[in-house]
């Protein structure tokens, strides 16, 4: 599964960060025009992401693909090949570290996402996992691709696309929950209304929302609310990870909201470079 590929201007920016004025070592050794190849392999079990970008980084520097490309979203075992490229040594060295590191970080996010998705579905087959916009600023397009490759969806791509009412919004309101919900539906009739609630009293007051987001609620509290509001979609948020996802899903949370994948460690990609 390849949701999309980052645009060339972004990939050129990444290459420019690592090689702003040429590769001094390759130039000094006078090996830049020697032909060779580079092979990227999974060092450990992973859900790979960023392989399409790695290929395009190579193409932008004149490298050619050898064999098949392993698509983002593919589960790999240690030693399996992700991508092989051939071309001049100067291009191989210019692309090497940027391509490797990008795949390592994105595969870390994708793999962590896949683990949470698998855990959630073991608790309930219809439970959805969505990832917040708490990615490092400037990395949204890349990290959202990793989330999609891992089998989850974005929680909010931006403030412009969703109606999510926090207590911080309600601090400025002086009206009943029913009035607020009716006003939102008039102004944004095609949007679902999500309201984050801190406890059961707030949840019951805002039960007319399309989705109630339960921030840092214990699993048993989620189960109790699901029993009281069986027709309302509940989203468990705050502290959701692979260790508790199944429990939240069994408790009745239809959606699990998590930032955990963004803080996952990278998945190592082994690289070998050889002369032809």
SEZAMI-762200 format. One record per residue: chain; residue in three letters; y, z, x of N, C-alpha, C in turn. Coordinates in steps of 0.05 Angstrom, whole numbers, plus 5000, padded with zeros to 4 digits. Example, Ala and Ser with C-alpha at 12.3 -4.5 7.8 and 13.67 -1.06 7.14 Angstrom:
// residues 2
NODE/chaine/residu/n_py/n_pz/n_px/ca_py/ca_pz/ca_px/c_py/c_pz/c_px
NODE/A/Ala/4886/5156/5264/4910/5156/5246/4934/5156/5264;
NODE/A/Ser/4955/5142/5257/4979/5143/5273/5001/5157/5258;
***
This chain:
// residues 276
NODE/chaine/residu/n_py/n_pz/n_px/ca_py/ca_pz/ca_px/c_py/c_pz/c_px
NODE/A/Unk/4976/5000/5017/5000/5000/5000/5025/5000/5018;
NODE/A/Unk/5042/4981/5014/5068/4979/5028/5090/4978/5008;
NODE/A/Unk/5104/5001/5002/5125/5000/4982/5147/4981/4989;
NODE/A/Unk/5156/4981/5014/5177/4964/5024/5179/4967/5054;
NODE/A/Unk/5195/4951/5067/5199/4952/5096/5229/4956/5101;
NODE/A/Unk/5236/4973/5120/5264/4978/5127/5277/4952/5136;
NODE/A/Unk/5302/4948/5130/5315/4922/5137/5319/4919/5167;
NODE/A/Unk/5323/4894/5175/5325/4889/5204/5349/4903/5216;
NODE/A/Unk/5371/4905/5202/5395/4918/5214/5389/4947/5221;
NODE/A/Unk/5372/4961/5205/5365/4988/5211/5346/4990/5235;
NODE/A/Unk/5328/4971/5236/5309/4970/5259/5323/4963/5285;
NODE/A/Unk/5343/4945/5283/5359/4939/5307/5374/4963/5316;
NODE/A/Unk/5384/4979/5297/5398/5004/5305/5380/5023/5320;
NODE/A/Unk/5355/5026/5311/5336/5043/5324/5330/5033/5352;
NODE/A/Unk/5326/5007/5355/5320/4996/5382/5345/5000/5400;
NODE/A/Unk/5368/4997/5389/5393/5000/5405/5397/5028/5415;
NODE/A/Unk/5387/5048/5400/5389/5076/5409/5372/5081/5434;
NODE/A/Unk/5349/5068/5435/5331/5073/5457/5335/5054/5481;
NODE/A/Unk/5346/5030/5475/5351/5011/5497/5379/5000/5494;
NODE/A/Unk/5399/5016/5499/5427/5008/5494/5437/4987/5515;
NODE/A/Unk/5425/4987/5539/5434/4968/5559/5411/4959/5576;
NODE/A/Unk/5389/4953/5563/5365/4943/5578/5348/4966/5588;
NODE/A/Unk/5324/4959/5596/5304/4978/5607/5307/4978/5637;
NODE/A/Unk/5319/4999/5648/5324/4999/5677/5299/4997/5694;
NODE/A/Unk/5278/5012/5686/5254/5012/5702/5240/4985/5703;
NODE/A/Unk/5237/4973/5679/5224/4947/5678/5240/4926/5693;
NODE/A/Unk/5266/4928/5691/5284/4909/5706/5281/4913/5736;
NODE/A/Unk/5282/4938/5745/5281/4944/5773/5255/4936/5786;
NODE/A/Unk/5233/4938/5770/5207/4930/5780/5202/4900/5779;
NODE/A/Unk/5220/4886/5765/5218/4857/5762/5191/4849/5749;
NODE/A/Unk/5184/4863/5728/5159/4856/5714/5163/4847/5686;
NODE/A/Unk/5189/4843/5678/5195/4838/5650/5183/4814/5638;
NODE/A/Unk/5177/4793/5654/5166/4768/5643/5135/4767/5645;
NODE/A/Unk/5123/4788/5655/5094/4788/5657/5082/4791/5628;
NODE/A/Unk/5061/4776/5621/5049/4778/5595/5031/4802/5592;
NODE/A/Unk/5030/4813/5568/5013/4837/5564/5010/4842/5534;
NODE/A/Unk/4999/4865/5528/4994/4873/5500/4997/4903/5497;
NODE/A/Unk/5002/4911/5473/5005/4939/5466/4988/4944/5441;
NODE/A/Unk/4973/4966/5441/4955/4973/5418/4962/5001/5409;
NODE/A/Unk/4967/5004/5383/4972/5030/5371/4948/5039/5355;
NODE/A/Unk/4938/5063/5360/4914/5073/5346/4920/5101/5335;
NODE/A/Unk/4906/5108/5314/4907/5136/5303/4893/5154/5323;
NODE/A/Unk/4907/5176/5331/4894/5195/5349/4877/5215/5332;
NODE/A/Unk/4887/5221/5308/4873/5240/5291/4872/5228/5263;
NODE/A/Unk/4859/5242/5244/4858/5233/5217/4887/5232/5206;
NODE/A/Unk/4894/5211/5192/4921/5209/5182/4922/5189/5159;
NODE/A/Unk/4944/5191/5143/4953/5170/5125/4976/5156/5139;
NODE/A/Unk/4972/5132/5147/4991/5119/5164/5015/5109/5148;
NODE/A/Unk/5038/5109/5161/5063/5099/5149/5081/5088/5171;
NODE/A/Unk/5094/5066/5166/5113/5055/5185/5101/5032/5202;
NODE/A/Unk/5077/5024/5196/5064/5003/5211/5078/4976/5207;
NODE/A/Unk/5089/4971/5184/5104/4946/5179/5129/4946/5196;
NODE/A/Unk/5142/4969/5198/5166/4971/5214/5160/4967/5244;
NODE/A/Unk/5137/4979/5252/5129/4975/5280/5124/4946/5286;
NODE/A/Unk/5111/4932/5268/5107/4903/5272/5133/4888/5274;
NODE/A/Unk/5151/4894/5255/5177/4880/5255/5194/4887/5280;
NODE/A/Unk/5192/4911/5289/5206/4918/5314/5197/4899/5337;
NODE/A/Unk/5170/4895/5338/5160/4877/5358/5169/4849/5354;
NODE/A/Unk/5168/4839/5329/5177/4812/5323/5206/4807/5331;
NODE/A/Unk/5223/4828/5326/5251/4825/5333/5255/4822/5363;
NODE/A/Unk/5236/4829/5379/5237/4826/5408/5218/4805/5419;
NODE/A/Unk/5208/4788/5401/5193/4765/5409/5163/4770/5412;
NODE/A/Unk/5153/4793/5403/5124/4798/5406/5109/4786/5382;
NODE/A/Unk/5084/4781/5386/5066/4769/5366/5044/4788/5358;
NODE/A/Unk/5036/4789/5333/5014/4806/5324/4988/4794/5333;
NODE/A/Unk/4970/4813/5341/4942/4805/5347/4925/4818/5325;
NODE/A/Unk/4910/4802/5310/4892/4814/5290/4907/4824/5266;
NODE/A/Unk/4894/4842/5251/4904/4851/5226/4923/4875/5229;
NODE/A/Unk/4941/4878/5210/4959/4901/5209/4947/4921/5189;
NODE/A/Unk/4946/4947/5196/4938/4967/5177/4962/4976/5161;
NODE/A/Unk/4961/4972/5135/4984/4976/5117/4990/5006/5114;
NODE/A/Unk/5016/5012/5110/5024/5039/5103/5009/5048/5078;
NODE/A/Unk/5001/5074/5079/4985/5085/5057/4956/5085/5062;
NODE/A/Unk/4947/5073/5084/4918/5072/5090/4909/5097/5104;
NODE/A/Unk/4887/5108/5095/4875/5132/5108/4860/5123/5133;
NODE/A/Unk/4865/5135/5156/4853/5126/5181/4837/5150/5193;
NODE/A/Unk/4816/5142/5208/4801/5161/5224/4810/5159/5253;
NODE/A/Unk/4804/5179/5269/4812/5178/5297/4801/5153/5311;
NODE/A/Unk/4819/5140/5326/4811/5117/5342/4814/5090/5328;
NODE/A/Unk/4819/5090/5301/4822/5065/5287/4849/5052/5294;
NODE/A/Unk/4849/5026/5296/4872/5010/5304/4892/5007/5281;
NODE/A/Unk/4917/5012/5288/4939/5008/5268/4951/4980/5272;
NODE/A/Unk/4957/4973/5298/4972/4949/5303/4968/4941/5332;
NODE/A/Unk/4966/4915/5338/4965/4905/5365/4986/4883/5368;
NODE/A/Unk/5001/4883/5390/5022/4863/5394/5019/4851/5422;
NODE/A/Unk/5027/4826/5426/5026/4813/5452/5053/4800/5458;
NODE/A/Unk/5060/4799/5484/5084/4786/5492/5092/4795/5520;
NODE/A/Unk/5118/4791/5527/5127/4798/5553/5130/4828/5557;
NODE/A/Unk/5126/4837/5581/5127/4866/5587/5154/4879/5580;
NODE/A/Unk/5176/4865/5584/5202/4876/5577/5203/4883/5547;
NODE/A/Unk/5193/4865/5531/5193/4870/5502/5173/4892/5494;
NODE/A/Unk/5150/4893/5507/5130/4914/5501/5142/4941/5506;
NODE/A/Unk/5156/4944/5529/5167/4970/5536/5192/4977/5519;
NODE/A/Unk/5206/4957/5510/5230/4962/5494/5222/4972/5466;
NODE/A/Unk/5199/4963/5456/5190/4970/5429/5172/4995/5429;
NODE/A/Unk/5158/4999/5450/5137/5020/5452/5144/5046/5439;
NODE/A/Unk/5164/5061/5449/5168/5088/5441/5181/5089/5413;
NODE/A/Unk/5198/5071/5407/5211/5071/5380/5190/5067/5358;
NODE/A/Unk/5172/5047/5363/5151/5041/5343/5132/5064/5341;
NODE/A/Unk/5123/5075/5363/5104/5098/5363/5116/5122/5349;
NODE/A/Unk/5140/5130/5356/5151/5154/5345/5157/5151/5315;
NODE/A/Unk/5167/5128/5307/5172/5124/5279/5147/5126/5263;
NODE/A/Unk/5125/5114/5272/5100/5117/5258/5090/5145/5258;
NODE/A/Unk/5093/5160/5280/5084/5187/5281/5097/5205/5260;
NODE/A/Unk/5124/5203/5259/5138/5220/5240/5133/5213/5211;
NODE/A/Unk/5134/5187/5205/5129/5178/5178/5100/5183/5170;
NODE/A/Unk/5081/5180/5188/5053/5186/5181/5049/5216/5177;
NODE/A/Unk/5064/5233/5191/5063/5261/5185/5071/5268/5157;
NODE/A/Unk/5093/5255/5148/5103/5260/5120/5083/5249/5100;
NODE/A/Unk/5073/5224/5106/5054/5212/5087/5028/5228/5085;
NODE/A/Unk/5019/5238/5108/4993/5253/5108/4996/5279/5094;
NODE/A/Unk/5018/5293/5098/5023/5318/5084/5026/5314/5054;
NODE/A/Unk/5039/5292/5047/5042/5285/5019/5015/5280/5006;
NODE/A/Unk/4998/5264/5020/4972/5258/5010/4955/5283/5006;
NODE/A/Unk/4958/5303/5024/4943/5328/5021/4951/5343/4996;
NODE/A/Unk/4977/5344/4990/4987/5358/4967/4978/5343/4941;
NODE/A/Unk/4979/5316/4942/4971/5301/4919/4941/5305/4913;
NODE/A/Unk/4925/5305/4934/4896/5310/4930/4891/5338/4919;
NODE/A/Unk/4905/5358/4929/4902/5385/4919/4910/5387/4890;
NODE/A/Unk/4933/5375/4883/4943/5376/4855/4923/5363/4836;
NODE/A/Unk/4912/5341/4844/4894/5326/4826/4867/5340/4824;
NODE/A/Unk/4860/5356/4843/4836/5372/4841/4839/5394/4820;
NODE/A/Unk/4864/5402/4815/4870/5422/4795/4872/5410/4767;
NODE/A/Unk/4885/5386/4766/4887/5371/4741/4891/5342/4748;
NODE/A/Unk/4875/5324/4738/4876/5296/4746/4902/5282/4740;
NODE/A/Unk/4917/5292/4720/4942/5280/4712/4967/5292/4725;
NODE/A/Unk/4963/5312/4742/4986/5326/4754/5000/5307/4774;
NODE/A/Unk/5026/5305/4771/5042/5288/4789/5056/5304/4810;
NODE/A/Unk/5059/5293/4834/5073/5305/4856/5098/5289/4861;
NODE/A/Unk/5121/5302/4863/5146/5289/4869/5160/5304/4891;
NODE/A/Unk/5174/5289/4909/5186/5301/4932/5217/5299/4929;
NODE/A/Unk/5230/5321/4937/5258/5324/4933/5275/5306/4951;
NODE/A/Unk/5301/5308/4949/5318/5293/4967/5327/5310/4991;
NODE/A/Unk/5310/5329/4998/5317/5347/5020/5307/5336/5047;
NODE/A/Unk/5309/5309/5049/5302/5297/5075/5326/5299/5094;
NODE/A/Unk/5321/5294/5119/5343/5296/5139/5363/5274/5133;
NODE/A/Unk/5389/5280/5131/5409/5260/5124/5407/5235/5142;
NODE/A/Unk/5408/5212/5129/5407/5187/5144/5379/5175/5145;
NODE/A/Unk/5359/5190/5135/5331/5181/5138/5318/5175/5111;
NODE/A/Unk/5334/5174/5090/5323/5173/5063/5304/5149/5058;
NODE/A/Unk/5313/5125/5066/5296/5102/5060/5269/5104/5074;
NODE/A/Unk/5269/5114/5099/5244/5116/5114/5226/5138/5102;
NODE/A/Unk/5238/5161/5096/5222/5184/5087/5212/5179/5058;
NODE/A/Unk/5227/5166/5042/5218/5159/5015/5194/5140/5016;
NODE/A/Unk/5195/5121/5035/5172/5104/5039/5147/5120/5046;
NODE/A/Unk/5150/5140/5063/5128/5157/5071/5117/5173/5047;
NODE/A/Unk/5135/5183/5030/5126/5197/5006/5110/5178/4988;
NODE/A/Unk/5120/5154/4984/5105/5135/4967/5078/5128/4980;
NODE/A/Unk/5078/5125/5006/5053/5118/5020/5033/5140/5017;
NODE/A/Unk/5042/5165/5014/5024/5188/5010/5015/5192/4982;
NODE/A/Unk/5025/5176/4963/5016/5177/4936/5034/5193/4917;
NODE/A/Unk/5057/5202/4926/5076/5217/4909/5099/5199/4901;
NODE/A/Unk/5118/5211/4887/5142/5196/4878/5167/5212/4887;
NODE/A/Unk/5190/5198/4888/5215/5213/4893/5222/5230/4869;
NODE/A/Unk/5231/5254/4874/5241/5272/4853/5268/5263/4844;
NODE/A/Unk/5286/5258/4863/5313/5248/4857/5321/5231/4881;
NODE/A/Unk/5325/5205/4877/5335/5189/4899/5364/5195/4905;
NODE/A/Unk/5379/5203/4884/5407/5210/4888/5417/5225/4863;
NODE/A/Unk/5441/5236/4866/5453/5250/4843/5461/5230/4821;
NODE/A/Unk/5462/5205/4827/5471/5185/4808/5450/5177/4788;
NODE/A/Unk/5425/5183/4793/5404/5171/4776/5391/5191/4757;
NODE/A/Unk/5395/5217/4760/5380/5236/4744/5398/5256/4731;
NODE/A/Unk/5388/5268/4709/5402/5290/4695/5385/5315/4700;
NODE/A/Unk/5394/5331/4719/5380/5356/4726/5401/5378/4725;
NODE/A/Unk/5399/5395/4705/5419/5416/4700/5410/5442/4713;
NODE/A/Unk/5426/5450/4733/5421/5476/4747/5438/5498/4735;
NODE/A/Unk/5432/5522/4743/5449/5545/4735/5477/5541/4746;
NODE/A/Unk/5479/5527/4769/5505/5522/4781/5522/5503/4764;
NODE/A/Unk/5509/5486/4748/5524/5470/4728/5531/5487/4704;
NODE/A/Unk/5512/5503/4695/5517/5518/4671/5538/5539/4674;
NODE/A/Unk/5545/5547/4699/5566/5566/4704/5593/5556/4693;
NODE/A/Unk/5595/5529/4690/5621/5518/4681/5620/5511/4651;
NODE/A/Unk/5599/5518/4637/5596/5511/4609/5602/5535/4591;
NODE/A/Unk/5612/5529/4567/5617/5550/4548/5608/5540/4521;
NODE/A/Unk/5582/5536/4519/5570/5525/4494/5541/5532/4494;
NODE/A/Unk/5528/5528/4472/5500/5535/4469/5482/5514/4483;
NODE/A/Unk/5458/5521/4491/5439/5501/4502/5435/5477/4484;
NODE/A/Unk/5432/5482/4459/5428/5459/4440/5452/5440/4441;
NODE/A/Unk/5476/5450/4442/5500/5433/4443/5500/5417/4469;
NODE/A/Unk/5494/5430/4491/5493/5416/4517/5473/5394/4516;
NODE/A/Unk/5449/5399/4507/5428/5379/4506/5435/5356/4488;
NODE/A/Unk/5447/5361/4466/5456/5340/4448/5477/5323/4461;
NODE/A/Unk/5496/5335/4475/5517/5321/4488/5506/5303/4510;
NODE/A/Unk/5487/5313/4526/5475/5297/4547/5460/5273/4536;
NODE/A/Unk/5447/5277/4513/5432/5255/4502/5450/5233/4490;
NODE/A/Unk/5474/5241/4481/5493/5221/4471/5504/5205/4495;
NODE/A/Unk/5510/5219/4517/5523/5205/4539/5504/5189/4557;
NODE/A/Unk/5479/5199/4559/5459/5185/4576/5433/5183/4560;
NODE/A/Unk/5433/5166/4540/5411/5165/4521/5384/5156/4534;
NODE/A/Unk/5385/5142/4557/5360/5132/4568/5349/5150/4590;
NODE/A/Unk/5361/5173/4594/5353/5191/4615/5338/5215/4604;
NODE/A/Unk/5316/5223/4618/5304/5249/4611/5322/5271/4621;
NODE/A/Unk/5322/5293/4607/5338/5316/4614/5320/5337/4625;
NODE/A/Unk/5326/5345/4650/5311/5366/4664/5330/5390/4667;
NODE/A/Unk/5320/5413/4661/5335/5438/4664/5320/5458/4681;
NODE/A/Unk/5332/5467/4702/5319/5487/4719/5324/5515/4707;
NODE/A/Unk/5303/5531/4704/5305/5557/4692/5293/5578/4710;
NODE/A/Unk/5304/5602/4709/5296/5623/4728/5275/5642/4716;
NODE/A/Unk/5273/5644/4690/5255/5663/4677/5248/5653/4649;
NODE/A/Unk/5230/5668/4636/5221/5660/4610/5243/5659/4589;
NODE/A/Unk/5262/5677/4590/5283/5677/4570/5299/5651/4572;
NODE/A/Unk/5306/5644/4597/5320/5619/4601/5303/5595/4592;
NODE/A/Unk/5278/5596/4598/5260/5574/4590/5259/5570/4560;
NODE/A/Unk/5257/5592/4545/5257/5590/4516/5283/5580/4505;
NODE/A/Unk/5305/5588/4518/5332/5580/4509/5336/5550/4512;
NODE/A/Unk/5324/5538/4533/5327/5510/4540/5302/5494/4534;
NODE/A/Unk/5286/5504/4515/5260/5491/4509/5263/5463/4498;
NODE/A/Unk/5287/5455/4489/5291/5429/4478/5294/5407/4500;
NODE/A/Unk/5295/5415/4525/5297/5396/4546/5271/5380/4548;
NODE/A/Unk/5273/5357/4561/5249/5340/4565/5230/5353/4585;
NODE/A/Unk/5242/5365/4606/5226/5378/4627/5240/5404/4635;
NODE/A/Unk/5224/5425/4637/5235/5450/4648/5225/5453/4676;
NODE/A/Unk/5244/5457/4695/5237/5460/4723/5237/5490/4729;
NODE/A/Unk/5214/5499/4739/5209/5528/4743/5211/5534/4773;
NODE/A/Unk/5234/5544/4781/5239/5549/4809/5227/5575/4819;
NODE/A/Unk/5208/5572/4837/5194/5595/4850/5181/5613/4830;
NODE/A/Unk/5170/5602/4809/5155/5618/4790/5127/5623/4800;
NODE/A/Unk/5116/5648/4797/5088/5652/4804/5070/5636/4786;
NODE/A/Unk/5046/5631/4795/5027/5614/4781/5021/5626/4753;
NODE/A/Unk/5017/5652/4751/5010/5664/4725/5033/5662/4706;
NODE/A/Unk/5058/5662/4715/5081/5659/4698/5082/5630/4687;
NODE/A/Unk/5076/5611/4703/5074/5583/4694/5053/5581/4672;
NODE/A/Unk/5030/5593/4676/5009/5592/4657/5017/5604/4630;
NODE/A/Unk/5031/5627/4631/5041/5640/4607/5060/5623/4592;
NODE/A/Unk/5079/5610/4607/5098/5593/4593/5085/5568/4581;
NODE/A/Unk/5066/5557/4595/5051/5534/4585/5037/5541/4559;
NODE/A/Unk/5027/5565/4557/5014/5574/4532/5034/5576/4509;
NODE/A/Unk/5059/5584/4515/5079/5587/4495/5092/5560/4487;
NODE/A/Unk/5094/5542/4507/5107/5516/4502/5088/5494/4511;
NODE/A/Unk/5066/5490/4497/5046/5471/4506/5055/5442/4505;
NODE/A/Unk/5076/5436/4489/5085/5408/4487/5107/5401/4507;
NODE/A/Unk/5117/5421/4521/5140/5417/4540/5128/5412/4568;
NODE/A/Unk/5138/5391/4580/5130/5385/4608/5142/5406/4627;
NODE/A/Unk/5126/5418/4643/5135/5438/4662/5132/5427/4690;
NODE/A/Unk/5153/5432/4706/5154/5424/4734/5155/5448/4752;
NODE/A/Unk/5135/5454/4767/5135/5477/4786/5150/5468/4811;
NODE/A/Unk/5169/5484/4820/5185/5477/4843/5189/5501/4861;
NODE/A/Unk/5193/5496/4886/5199/5518/4905/5173/5529/4917;
NODE/A/Unk/5168/5523/4941/5144/5535/4955/5118/5521/4948;
NODE/A/Unk/5119/5498/4935/5094/5483/4929/5084/5470/4954;
NODE/A/Unk/5058/5473/4959/5046/5461/4983/5016/5455/4977;
NODE/A/Unk/5002/5445/4997/4974/5438/4993/4957/5463/4986;
NODE/A/Unk/4966/5486/4995/4950/5510/4990/4951/5521/4962;
NODE/A/Unk/4973/5515/4947/4975/5526/4920/4978/5504/4898;
NODE/A/Unk/4978/5479/4906/4982/5457/4887/4961/5457/4865;
NODE/A/Unk/4936/5461/4872/4915/5460/4852/4919/5483/4832;
NODE/A/Unk/4927/5506/4841/4931/5529/4823/4953/5523/4803;
NODE/A/Unk/4975/5512/4813/4997/5505/4795/4989/5484/4775;
NODE/A/Unk/4973/5465/4784/4964/5444/4765/4946/5455/4744;
NODE/A/Unk/4928/5473/4751/4910/5486/4732/4926/5503/4712;
NODE/A/Unk/4948/5515/4722/4964/5532/4705/4980/5517/4683;
NODE/A/Unk/4981/5491/4686/4995/5475/4665/5020/5461/4675;
NODE/A/Unk/5026/5462/4701/5049/5447/4711/5041/5417/4711;
NODE/A/Unk/5056/5401/4697/5051/5372/4696/5062/5358/4721;
NODE/A/Unk/5082/5371/4733/5095/5359/4756/5098/5381/4777;
NODE/A/Unk/5093/5374/4802/5098/5392/4825/5120/5380/4842;
NODE/A/Unk/5141/5396/4845/5165/5388/4861/5164/5401/4888;
NODE/A/Unk/5164/5385/4909/5161/5397/4935/5178/5383/4956;
NODE/A/Unk/5186/5399/4976/5200/5389/5000/5182/5391/5025;
NODE/A/Unk/5159/5403/5021/5142/5410/5044/5135/5386/5062;
NODE/A/Unk/5130/5362/5052/5122/5341/5070/5143/5334/5091;
NODE/A/Unk/5169/5338/5084/5190/5331/5103/5189/5349/5128;
NODE/A/Unk/5176/5371/5126/5175/5390/5149/5148/5390/5163;
NODE/A/Unk/5131/5371/5156/5105/5369/5168/5108/5359/5197;
NODE/A/Unk/5089/5367/5213/5088/5357/5240/5080/5327/5241;
NODE/A/Unk/5089/5313/5261/5081/5285/5264/5051/5282/5269;
NODE/A/Unk/5040/5259/5261/5012/5253/5267/5011/5234/5292;
NODE/A/Unk/4998/5243/5312/4998/5228/5337/4987/5200/5335;
NODE/A/Unk/5001/5181/5347/4992/5154/5350/4988/5148/5379;
NODE/A/Unk/4964/5141/5386/4956/5135/5414/4965/5106/5421;
NODE/A/Unk/4976/5102/5444/4986/5076/5453/4973/5068/5480;
NODE/A/Unk/4965/5043/5481/4956/5033/5507/4970/5006/5512;
NODE/A/Unk/4979/5003/5536/4993/4978/5545/4977/4967/5568;
NODE/A/Unk/4971/4941/5567/4956/4928/5589/4968/4901/5595;
NODE/A/Unk/4964/4892/5620/4973/4866/5628/4952/4845/5622;
NODE/A/Unk/4960/4821/5614/4941/4799/5609/4939/4782/5634;
***
